[in-house]
């Protein structure tokens, strides 16, 4: 869901979440999807025997090509 969040600006609500612990300060998406202009997203994968991976993805910045006068 990290790439669609960056491309489409849409994060779905967490399934089967009925209540949130008030002692934990997290931006949990509960009930309705959240929209926004997200700049960074993470994706985590947990496997057997401790084989885990995490990716942190960021929105690409549009860079302007230098003009011929700057070359």
Beta strands, then each sheet from edge to edge (+ up, - down):
strand 1: 10-11
strand 2: 34-35
strand 3: 40-46
strand 4: 52-58
sheet 1: 1+ 2-
sheet 2: 3+ 4-
end
